[in-house]
Amino acid sequence: MFSYGRASSSPEPRIFVIHENSAWVEPLRREFAALGAPVAEWFVDRGVLDLGVPPPEGIFYNRMSASSHTRGHRYAPELTAAVLAWLTRHGRTVVNGERALALEVSKVAQYEALAQRGIATPQTTAVVGREHLAAAAAALGYPVILKHNRAGKGLGVKLVYSEAALQQHVTAASFEDSIDGVMLVQRYIEAPRPSITRVEFIGGEFFYAVKVDTSEGFELCPADACVTEPTAACPAVAPGDKFEIIANFQHPLLPAWRSFLAENDIGIAGIEFIEDRHGHAYTYDVNTNTNYNPAAEAKAGRRGMQGIARHLLALLLDRYGAHSIQPAA
């Protein structure tokens, strides 16, 4: 439980990691330890925040996830939004701040922000009320993709080929609305091969791109921890070549993606896109709580969490100076 009030201590400047899933932070912990970086974690699921007390000095890295509700942390994003507003008021350096969180928990907000940069997204209709899904799908034309507005891990993604299939899906006992009530109906982009590309950025700069095999589904959490979760939570995650880092990746959208991240207070992210049979690229997801696939990284000799740890430590040293930093024990 998160708690910060008048009895809280004020440690020396350090890196504070804001999150609600310890398993996803474990690889980052190892990288911080290797660097001897001073770190504290704020596990923000529920708790108390005294707005009358200034926050500690440090660099704050927001890793709040849109899928937090699947781990019993329904209001973790809302509490995190309060924490980020508090940090911002006091002038603290936040990596993935308030705007980043707003985009993390709303694909509609993502698509509108991407459109402002001229970045193409799949044609999409937002729907509240499952009784309106059929009309929205018919207007777009089948096949369509159904997905949650607030999701994470590809939750709720369903490819639907016909009105009959849609009706069967939405009337099934297993159907789940998006946690925020907003469902998206999206034009299906048919790729020449069953794969998408995820482009990773650290410090706002391109780090690497990974090809992801979608032949088994769209729940594409790359973290090693997903492999150990129940199958229903991450059924499409598998070891081997499902994730493959692309050597010498180049794409004409790289400058636009960098500008989009800079304009939306996003320092660390994975951006997913798909190309149709004509080579047109459509950006469909921005993950501000990004994870990395260990098998793919080991094969390519890259470590995303190492890149994050180095970036955050550099920010800490730049802001406070080495003389102000107490190394981790």
N, C-alpha and C positions, 0 to 999 in steps of 0.2 A: 504494500500500500504506500502511495506517495504522501509525504507530509513535509511541509515547509512552513515554519512559523517563527515566533520570537525566540524559541528555545533552540533553533537550529544553529549549528556551528557554521563558521565562515572559514573554510579551509583555504590554503594557498591556491592560486589560480591553477585550474586543471581543465581537462576535457570532461564534459558532462554528456553522457549518452542517454537520451530520452527514448524509452521503448516500452513495450508490453509483452515481449516474447524473448525470454532468456536464451532459448535454443538458437535463435537467429543471430544473437549477439556473440555467441561463443567463439566463432572464428575471428571476430574483431578483437575480443579479449586477448587471444593468443598473439595477435599482431602488436597490440599495445604493449604487452608484456615483453616481447622481443625488443621493442624500442625503448623500454624503460619509461614509457609515457605516464604521467600522473593522470589517473582516470577515476571518475565516479559514475555510477549508473543511477538514473532515476527511473524506477519502474512505475509508470504512470497508468494505473488502471482505475483506481478510485482513491479518495483521500481528501486532504485539506491543503489549501494554499492561502496563506495570509498575505493579502495584497499590500498590507502596510509595511512589510519587511522587504528590504532590497535583496535581490538574489546574490549569490556568491559571484566572485570574479571567475571568469573562465570562458571557454569556447563551448557552445552548446550545439550538439548534433541531434536533430530530431529524426528518429526512426519510427515514428508512429505509423501503424499499418491500417489500411482500409479494411482488412480482414480481422481486426481485433475482436469483433463481436463473435467470431467463430471459436474464440478461446475464452468466452465468458466475460469479455471486457467491453461491454456494450457502449459505455460512455467514455472510454479511454480517449478517443479523438476529441471529444468535447472538452475534457479536462486538459488535454494537451494544448488545445487552442487557447485556453485561459492562461496556461503556463507561458506559452509563446508571446501572448499579448503583454504579460508582465515582464518578461525578459526584454522585449522590444522597448517598452517604456523606459526601462533603466539602461538602455544603450548597450546591452550585451551583444556579442557577436553570436549569431545563430546561423548554423548551416541547415538549410531547408526550413525556413521560417513560416510565418503565418500563411503567406500566399501558397507556398509549397504544400502545406497541409490541406488547404482548401481544395487544391487540385487533386491531391491524393484521394480524397473522399468523394469526389464527384467527377465522373467521366464527362458529364455535360459541360462542367466548367473547363475541363481539359480541352474538349473539342472546340469550344468557343475561343479559348486562349490560343490554341494552335491556328485556328482560322484567322485570327488577327495577324499572325505572321505569314499568312498565305500558305500554310502547310495543309495539304489535303488530308481529310479524314473521311471514313466511309459515311455515306448518307445515313442519317440517324434520326429517329423520332423518339422523344421522351414520353412515357405513358405512366399515369397513375391510375390503377384499377385494371385488373386482368381482363375485365369485360371489354376494354378498349384495345386490347392487343391485336385482335383479328383485323379490325378496321385499319390499324396502323400498318400491319404487315401487308394487307391487300393493296394499300396505297403505294407501298414501296415495291411490291412484286416479289414473289417467291423465287428462290429460297432466301430466307432471312436468318440473321443471327439474333437471338435473344440474349440479353445480359443484364446484370445488375448495375445500377449507377454507382453504388458503393459496394465494392466487391473485394478485390485482392485475390491472388492465386487463381484467377479465371473463374471464380465462383459464379454459378448461374448461367454460364455460357452454353447455349444450345443452338445447334444448326437445325432449322426447320424447313422442310421442303414443300409443305402444302398446308392449306387451311385445316384439313382433317388432322394432320399431324400436330398442328398447333393446338387445336381444340383438345386433342388427347393429352398433350403435354400440360396445358394450363388447368385441366380438370383433374389431373392425377393427384393423389394424396401426397406424392413426393415433391410437388411444385412448391417452390419457395419464392416469395417476393423479395425484392431488394430490401435490406434493412432500413433504408430511408424511404421506402415506398415507391421509388422511381425505377421503372423498368425501361430498358432501351430496346428498340427494334431497329436493327441495323441491316443495311444492304450487304449481302454476302459478297465478299471479294474472292473470286475463284483464282487461286494461284496455280501456276503450271506444275508446281511440286508441293507436297504437303509440308510446308515449312513457313516459318516467319523469321524475322531477324530482330534481335534485341541489341540496341546500341548503348553501351555503358559510358557514362560521363562521371568524372571525379574532378572536383574543383572547377566545374563548368567546362572542362576540356575532354575531348574524346579519349577514352581509355582503351576499349576494344569493342568488337562486335561479335555476337555469337548467333549461329544459326540454330534454330530450335525445331525439331521434328514434331509436327502436329498430327501425325497419322493416327495417334491413339487418343487424341482429345485436346482440349484447350486449357486445361488447368496446368499451368506451366511454371509453377514455383520452382526455381532452380536450386534452392538451398538444400544442402545435405540433410538438414533437419526434416525436410518434407518427406524424405525417403522413409524416415522412421515413424512418421505420423500414420494414423489409420488410413487404409487404402481409400476410403470414401473421401478423405480430405484432400488428397493429392494423387488421384489415380493415374495421372499421365506422367508422373515423375519416375524416371528409371535411370539406372546407371548406364554407362556405355556411351553410345554416340548420339543420344537424343539431343545433347547440347554439344556444339562444336564451335570453338573460337575460330573466326575467319582471319586468315593471314592477310596482311596488307589491305585491309578493308578501306574502300573509298566510296563515297556516295555524294551526289550533288546537294543533298539535303543537310549535310553536316553543318554548314554555316547557319542555316535557318534554325536547326535544332539548338545550336549554341546560343543564338540570339534569344530564342524562346526561353531557354533555361535562365539566362541572365535577367530577362525582363520579369520573370516570375519567381525570383528569389529561390531558385533551385540550384544547389551546388553539386548534389550527388543524385544521380537518377539513371534508370534504365528506360529507354524509349523503344517501343515495339512498333514495327511496321511490316506491311505485307505488300507484295507486288503482284499485280494481276497479269494476265497473259500478254498484255500489251506493254508491260514494263512500267506501268504507272504505279507509283508508290503511295500508299495510304497509311498514315500514322494513326494508330488506334488505341494506344495505351501509354501512359507516362507513370512509371513506378518510382516514387520518391523514396520509398523504403526498399531499396534494391538489395537483392541477394545474388550470390554467384554459385555456379556449379563447380564443385571441387574436382570432379573427374575431368571436366573439360579444361579447367585451369591447370591441373597437373600435367596434362598432355601438352598444353601450349606453353607452360612455364610462366604463367601469369597469376597474380594474386590480387583480386580486386580489394579485399579487405586490407591487405598491406598498403595498397594505394590510398585507401581512405584514412588509415591510421597515420600514414606519413603526412597526408594533407592536413589533417586536424592538428597534429603536433606542430607543423610548420606555422599554422595560424596562431597557435598558442604562443610560440616563441616570438613570432612577429609582433603580437599584441602586447605581451608582457615582458619579453626579454628573458634570456636564459638565467639571469641572476634572480629572477622572481619565481622560478619554477623549482619545486621540490620533486626530484625523481621518484618514481614509484619504488616502494620497498621491494 
